Amino acid sequence: MNFATRIKELPKSIMRKYIVFSYVIPVISFVLFYILKSINGYGIIYKESYYVASEMFLFLFFFGFFIFWAIIRVRLWVQDGNK
């Protein structure tokens, strides 16, 4: 059985957590960081705030992706051990 088929067998709650941590949290953090920068007086004109926010977005996106990819791999490994 291949990896994609085995992922479909996992509970949907794990996949929801994966989606939230990999995609929703980085977007929210990006928006909040940008709002906080504009409140502090830097605003949209201050280019550095955009660069820092985009770096943080990419870091959180890939961090969440790899962490939950690892969790899914371990979960599948444990399932194989219980069979």
Secondary structure, 3 states (H helix, E strand, C coil): CCHHHHHHHCCHHHHHHHHHHHHHHHHHHHHHHHHHHHHCCCCCCCHHHHHHHHHHHHHHHHHHHHHHHHHHHHHHHHHHHHC
